[in-house]
């Protein structure tokens, strides 16, 4: 990981990544911070955050808010709500880049069909994208770009060898 960050401050520290459905229930979540030590604390945070952002119009582009002394970047797509949480001292634009990088990686892998049903059917892919974009709470932009290139070349190769396969 040190090859991707010049220092500890040059990469945004991500406290958690949440993908919730339109009712606030978990689809995929990953916590990197001990700020929420128990599962009940995590669930309470998710429920409270979901309730606060529910009436927002974050469908066209990501929104930024301060919640419980954390910066939260979020975006809604179909029936999924994507959240990235960072400390209040993190750069909002870098955290927004994390969200966009994660979203782009997932969209590429799911062929732009991003909804709850597709996400649940491909949960392994969702977690792979999360793990490839963020490592121990640090954003790996180069890994996200390499992952996209790898999937694009694999998709191209499959189309060449199996042209009738969708």
TIZA-909120 format. One line per field, with one value per atom (N, C-alpha, C): residue in one letter; x, y, z; residue number from 1; chain. Coordinates in steps of 0.05 Angstrom, whole numbers. Example, Ala and Ser with C-alpha at 12.3 -4.5 7.8 and 13.67 -1.06 7.14 Angstrom:
<rs>
aa = a,a,a,s,s,s $
east = 264,246,264,257,273,258 $
north = -114,-90,-66,-45,-21,1 $
up = 156,156,156,142,143,157 $
i = 1,1,1,2,2,2 $
ch = A,A,A,A,A,A $
</rs>
This chain:
<rs>
aa = x,x,x,x,x,x,x,x,x,x,x,x,x,x,x,x,x,x,x,x,x,x,x,x,x,x,x,x,x,x,x,x,x,x,x,x,x,x,x,x,x,x,x,x,x,x,x,x,x,x,x,x,x,x,x,x,x,x,x,x,x,x,x,x,x,x,x,x,x,x,x,x,x,x,x,x,x,x,x,x,x,x,x,x,x,x,x,x,x,x,x,x,x,x,x,x,x,x,x,x,x,x,x,x,x,x,x,x,x,x,x,x,x,x,x,x,x,x,x,x,x,x,x,x,x,x,x,x,x,x,x,x,x,x,x,x,x,x,x,x,x,x,x,x,x,x,x,x,x,x,x,x,x,x,x,x,x,x,x,x,x,x,x,x,x,x,x,x,x,x,x,x,x,x,x,x,x,x,x,x,x,x,x,x,x,x,x,x,x,x,x,x,x,x,x,x,x,x,x,x,x,x,x,x,x,x,x,x,x,x,x,x,x,x,x,x,x,x,x,x,x,x,x,x,x,x,x,x,x,x,x,x,x,x,x,x,x,x,x,x,x,x,x,x,x,x,x,x,x,x,x,x,x,x,x,x,x,x,x,x,x,x,x,x,x,x,x,x,x,x,x,x,x,x,x,x,x,x,x,x,x,x,x,x,x,x,x,x,x,x,x,x,x,x,x,x,x,x,x,x,x,x,x,x,x,x,x,x,x,x,x,x,x,x,x,x,x,x,x,x,x,x,x,x,x,x,x,x,x,x,x,x,x,x,x,x,x,x,x,x,x,x,x,x,x,x,x,x,x,x,x,x,x,x,x,x,x,x,x,x,x,x,x,x,x,x,x,x,x,x,x,x,x,x,x,x,x,x,x,x,x,x,x,x,x,x,x,x,x,x,x,x,x,x,x,x,x,x,x,x,x,x,x,x,x,x,x,x,x,x,x,x,x,x,x,x,x,x,x,x,x,x,x,x,x,x,x,x,x,x,x,x,x,x,x,x,x,x,x,x,x,x,x,x,x,x,x,x,x,x,x,x,x,x,x,x,x,x,x,x,x,x,x,x,x,x,x,x,x,x,x,x,x,x,x,x,x,x,x,x,x,x,x,x,x,x,x,x,x,x,x,x,x,x,x,x,x,x $
east = 16,0,17,41,57,65,64,70,49,25,3,0,12,9,36,39,65,69,47,48,21,18,-8,-29,-22,-42,-49,-34,-40,-62,-71,-93,-115,-140,-161,-165,-170,-176,-206,-215,-243,-250,-271,-280,-298,-315,-333,-344,-353,-366,-393,-414,-441,-456,-468,-487,-513,-533,-558,-580,-602,-624,-642,-664,-682,-698,-695,-708,-687,-662,-641,-628,-635,-624,-597,-580,-553,-554,-539,-533,-504,-486,-458,-446,-432,-420,-392,-374,-347,-338,-329,-320,-289,-276,-247,-239,-258,-253,-265,-252,-263,-282,-290,-308,-335,-343,-368,-360,-355,-343,-362,-388,-406,-424,-436,-454,-478,-488,-511,-504,-480,-471,-470,-460,-459,-487,-505,-532,-546,-541,-553,-542,-516,-504,-517,-519,-531,-560,-575,-603,-606,-590,-591,-582,-560,-550,-570,-582,-602,-626,-635,-657,-651,-626,-619,-616,-608,-603,-626,-646,-668,-681,-686,-701,-683,-658,-639,-643,-634,-636,-608,-596,-568,-568,-586,-588,-570,-568,-552,-522,-516,-488,-486,-461,-457,-462,-472,-477,-457,-453,-434,-449,-445,-457,-438,-441,-427,-447,-440,-457,-441,-448,-434,-404,-397,-369,-353,-367,-355,-365,-348,-356,-368,-392,-404,-410,-401,-406,-426,-448,-467,-480,-490,-502,-523,-546,-567,-569,-570,-573,-595,-616,-638,-648,-647,-656,-633,-609,-585,-575,-566,-554,-525,-507,-478,-468,-453,-442,-412,-397,-369,-366,-355,-351,-322,-314,-287,-287,-264,-262,-268,-274,-280,-256,-232,-209,-201,-217,-210,-220,-207,-214,-239,-260,-285,-283,-266,-263,-249,-230,-217,-237,-253,-273,-294,-301,-319,-307,-281,-266,-267,-265,-268,-295,-316,-343,-346,-337,-340,-323,-299,-283,-296,-308,-322,-346,-361,-385,-378,-357,-349,-340,-325,-316,-340,-359,-383,-400,-403,-419,-407,-380,-366,-371,-367,-369,-398,-417,-446,-458,-442,-451,-473,-469,-486,-514,-518,-544,-541,-545,-540,-567,-576,-600,-596,-615,-612,-610,-628,-628,-601,-591,-566,-543,-544,-523,-523,-546,-547,-538,-545,-536,-506,-494,-465,-451,-458,-447,-417,-408,-379,-364,-376,-364,-364,-385,-387,-364,-361,-340,-312,-309,-284,-277,-297,-293,-286,-300,-293,-264,-257,-230,-208,-215,-195,-192,-213,-212,-201,-208,-200,-186,-162,-146,-141,-153,-150,-156,-177,-186,-171,-153,-139,-147,-151,-161,-138,-142,-122,-132,-129,-138,-126,-100,-87,-99,-106,-118,-145,-160,-186,-183,-163,-159,-148,-130,-120,-143,-160,-183,-201,-207,-224,-211,-185,-171,-171,-167,-167,-194,-216,-243,-250,-242,-247,-233,-208,-194,-205,-213,-225,-252,-268,-293,-289,-269,-262,-254,-237,-228,-251,-269,-292,-310,-313,-330,-317,-291,-277,-280,-278,-280,-308,-326,-354,-373,-374,-389,-419,-430,-459,-467,-447,-453,-456,-476,-482,-467 $
north = -24,0,25,24,48,59,43,52,70,70,86,112,115,139,150,176,189,190,196,196,189,187,179,199,225,245,249,236,241,223,203,186,190,193,197,171,175,152,148,125,119,104,113,99,76,80,58,62,41,41,27,41,29,29,7,5,-5,12,5,5,-10,-9,14,16,39,40,19,18,21,25,29,3,-19,-45,-50,-64,-70,-87,-78,-94,-103,-84,-90,-67,-74,-54,-64,-45,-51,-29,-35,-15,-18,5,6,19,30,45,31,34,23,42,63,83,71,50,35,7,2,-23,-47,-43,-66,-65,-88,-90,-72,-70,-53,-24,-16,12,18,-2,1,4,-14,-13,13,23,49,72,72,92,91,68,64,74,67,75,105,117,146,161,151,164,162,138,134,153,156,173,202,210,238,245,226,231,222,210,199,219,243,263,279,272,286,278,295,289,283,262,255,235,238,219,227,253,261,263,272,273,270,264,259,284,279,300,297,319,319,329,316,325,319,333,327,312,289,272,260,265,254,260,284,293,278,268,255,268,267,275,251,254,232,241,226,230,208,216,195,201,179,180,158,164,144,136,110,100,78,82,63,60,35,30,25,34,32,59,60,84,78,93,89,111,103,122,116,138,136,155,146,162,166,191,198,216,220,238,267,284,312,328,316,330,320,303,292,312,310,326,315,332,323,314,328,321,294,288,262,240,245,225,221,243,241,224,227,211,181,175,147,136,152,143,139,158,155,132,127,105,78,76,52,48,69,67,59,71,65,36,26,-2,-21,-15,-32,-31,-7,-3,-18,-17,-31,-61,-71,-100,-110,-94,-102,-92,-83,-73,-52,-33,-10,-17,-42,-49,-50,-26,-24,-21,-43,-43,-64,-65,-83,-113,-121,-149,-157,-140,-145,-145,-127,-125,-150,-159,-183,-208,-209,-232,-232,-209,-206,-194,-203,-192,-197,-219,-224,-203,-195,-175,-148,-141,-116,-115,-137,-137,-137,-149,-148,-119,-105,-77,-60,-64,-49,-55,-81,-88,-78,-76,-67,-36,-22,7,18,5,14,-9,-3,-23,-13,-26,-19,10,20,47,68,60,78,73,95,94,88,68,60,66,90,99,82,76,61,33,21,-6,-5,16,18,20,36,39,12,-2,-27,-48,-47,-66,-61,-36,-29,-39,-34,-43,-74,-87,-117,-127,-116,-125,-118,-95,-87,-106,-113,-130,-159,-167,-194,-195,-174,-173,-173,-158,-157,-185,-198,-225,-245,-243,-261,-256,-231,-224,-234,-234,-244,-275,-289,-318,-329,-314,-322,-300,-294,-271,-273,-296,-299,-298,-296,-296,-267,-262,-235,-231 $
up = 0,0,0,11,13,-14,-35,-62,-73,-61,-71,-57,-33,-17,-11,-14,-7,23,37,66,77,103,114,108,103,99,70,51,23,12,27,20,41,32,51,68,93,110,110,102,101,126,140,165,159,139,131,103,91,65,70,63,67,41,35,13,25,26,39,17,23,4,10,-5,-2,24,40,67,89,82,101,111,99,107,92,105,94,68,49,26,27,31,36,53,74,91,98,102,111,129,153,172,175,175,179,205,219,243,267,290,315,329,315,326,333,319,325,333,359,367,366,368,368,343,338,315,319,344,349,345,352,347,317,302,273,261,270,260,267,291,300,283,277,260,232,220,194,193,213,214,216,234,238,213,201,176,153,151,130,134,158,164,158,164,159,129,113,85,67,78,62,43,53,37,18,18,1,-29,-47,-75,-86,-76,-84,-107,-126,-148,-172,-176,-199,-193,-170,-162,-132,-122,-94,-77,-53,-34,-11,4,26,51,73,98,121,143,168,185,196,212,234,259,283,281,275,273,251,231,208,182,162,135,121,111,96,68,49,20,12,-1,-8,-35,-46,-73,-74,-86,-89,-119,-123,-150,-149,-165,-165,-136,-126,-98,-79,-87,-70,-61,-36,-25,-18,-30,-26,-7,14,33,37,39,47,71,93,117,122,127,135,159,171,193,186,205,199,189,190,180,152,140,114,92,69,46,33,31,20,-10,-25,-53,-57,-39,-41,-33,-13,-5,-27,-41,-63,-86,-89,-109,-102,-76,-66,-74,-68,-75,-104,-120,-149,-160,-149,-158,-151,-127,-120,-138,-142,-158,-187,-198,-225,-228,-208,-208,-207,-190,-188,-214,-224,-248,-272,-274,-295,-293,-269,-265,-268,-260,-262,-288,-307,-333,-331,-313,-308,-299,-290,-279,-249,-237,-208,-194,-182,-165,-144,-126,-103,-111,-129,-138,-150,-168,-181,-161,-142,-122,-105,-96,-79,-95,-120,-136,-141,-139,-144,-120,-96,-72,-71,-81,-81,-98,-120,-137,-123,-108,-93,-73,-58,-37,-50,-73,-87,-95,-105,-113,-88,-66,-42,-33,-33,-25,-44,-70,-90,-89,-81,-81,-55,-33,-6,8,18,33,61,81,109,114,100,104,87,69,52,23,9,-19,-38,-55,-74,-102,-111,-137,-159,-157,-178,-179,-157,-157,-171,-167,-179,-210,-219,-247,-259,-245,-255,-257,-237,-236,-260,-266,-289,-315,-318,-342,-344,-322,-322,-330,-320,-326,-355,-364,-392,-411,-406,-424,-423,-399,-396,-411,-409,-423,-453,-463,-491,-501,-485,-493,-494,-474,-475,-499,-506,-529,-555,-556,-580,-583,-560,-561,-560,-548,-545,-554,-580,-589,-584,-582,-578,-548,-531,-502,-492,-477,-467,-441 $
i = 1,1,1,2,2,2,3,3,3,4,4,4,5,5,5,6,6,6,7,7,7,8,8,8,9,9,9,10,10,10,11,11,11,12,12,12,13,13,13,14,14,14,15,15,15,16,16,16,17,17,17,18,18,18,19,19,19,20,20,20,21,21,21,22,22,22,23,23,23,24,24,24,25,25,25,26,26,26,27,27,27,28,28,28,29,29,29,30,30,30,31,31,31,32,32,32,33,33,33,34,34,34,35,35,35,36,36,36,37,37,37,38,38,38,39,39,39,40,40,40,41,41,41,42,42,42,43,43,43,44,44,44,45,45,45,46,46,46,47,47,47,48,48,48,49,49,49,50,50,50,51,51,51,52,52,52,53,53,53,54,54,54,55,55,55,56,56,56,57,57,57,58,58,58,59,59,59,60,60,60,61,61,61,62,62,62,63,63,63,64,64,64,65,65,65,66,66,66,67,67,67,68,68,68,69,69,69,70,70,70,71,71,71,72,72,72,73,73,73,74,74,74,75,75,75,76,76,76,77,77,77,78,78,78,79,79,79,80,80,80,81,81,81,82,82,82,83,83,83,84,84,84,85,85,85,86,86,86,87,87,87,88,88,88,89,89,89,90,90,90,91,91,91,92,92,92,93,93,93,94,94,94,95,95,95,96,96,96,97,97,97,98,98,98,99,99,99,100,100,100,101,101,101,102,102,102,103,103,103,104,104,104,105,105,105,106,106,106,107,107,107,108,108,108,109,109,109,110,110,110,111,111,111,112,112,112,113,113,113,114,114,114,115,115,115,116,116,116,117,117,117,118,118,118,119,119,119,120,120,120,121,121,121,122,122,122,123,123,123,124,124,124,125,125,125,126,126,126,127,127,127,128,128,128,129,129,129,130,130,130,131,131,131,132,132,132,133,133,133,134,134,134,135,135,135,136,136,136,137,137,137,138,138,138,139,139,139,140,140,140,141,141,141,142,142,142,143,143,143,144,144,144,145,145,145,146,146,146,147,147,147,148,148,148,149,149,149,150,150,150,151,151,151,152,152,152,153,153,153,154,154,154,155,155,155,156,156,156,157,157,157,158,158,158,159,159,159,160,160,160,161,161,161,162,162,162,163,163,163,164,164,164,165,165,165,166,166,166 $
ch = A,A,A,A,A,A,A,A,A,A,A,A,A,A,A,A,A,A,A,A,A,A,A,A,A,A,A,A,A,A,A,A,A,A,A,A,A,A,A,A,A,A,A,A,A,A,A,A,A,A,A,A,A,A,A,A,A,A,A,A,A,A,A,A,A,A,A,A,A,A,A,A,A,A,A,A,A,A,A,A,A,A,A,A,A,A,A,A,A,A,A,A,A,A,A,A,A,A,A,A,A,A,A,A,A,A,A,A,A,A,A,A,A,A,A,A,A,A,A,A,A,A,A,A,A,A,A,A,A,A,A,A,A,A,A,A,A,A,A,A,A,A,A,A,A,A,A,A,A,A,A,A,A,A,A,A,A,A,A,A,A,A,A,A,A,A,A,A,A,A,A,A,A,A,A,A,A,A,A,A,A,A,A,A,A,A,A,A,A,A,A,A,A,A,A,A,A,A,A,A,A,A,A,A,A,A,A,A,A,A,A,A,A,A,A,A,A,A,A,A,A,A,A,A,A,A,A,A,A,A,A,A,A,A,A,A,A,A,A,A,A,A,A,A,A,A,A,A,A,A,A,A,A,A,A,A,A,A,A,A,A,A,A,A,A,A,A,A,A,A,A,A,A,A,A,A,A,A,A,A,A,A,A,A,A,A,A,A,A,A,A,A,A,A,A,A,A,A,A,A,A,A,A,A,A,A,A,A,A,A,A,A,A,A,A,A,A,A,A,A,A,A,A,A,A,A,A,A,A,A,A,A,A,A,A,A,A,A,A,A,A,A,A,A,A,A,A,A,A,A,A,A,A,A,A,A,A,A,A,A,A,A,A,A,A,A,A,A,A,A,A,A,A,A,A,A,A,A,A,A,A,A,A,A,A,A,A,A,A,A,A,A,A,A,A,A,A,A,A,A,A,A,A,A,A,A,A,A,A,A,A,A,A,A,A,A,A,A,A,A,A,A,A,A,A,A,A,A,A,A,A,A,A,A,A,A,A,A,A,A,A,A,A,A,A,A,A,A,A,A,A,A,A,A,A,A,A,A,A,A,A,A,A,A,A,A,A,A,A,A,A,A,A,A,A,A,A,A,A,A,A,A,A,A,A,A,A,A,A,A,A,A,A,A,A,A,A,A $
</rs>
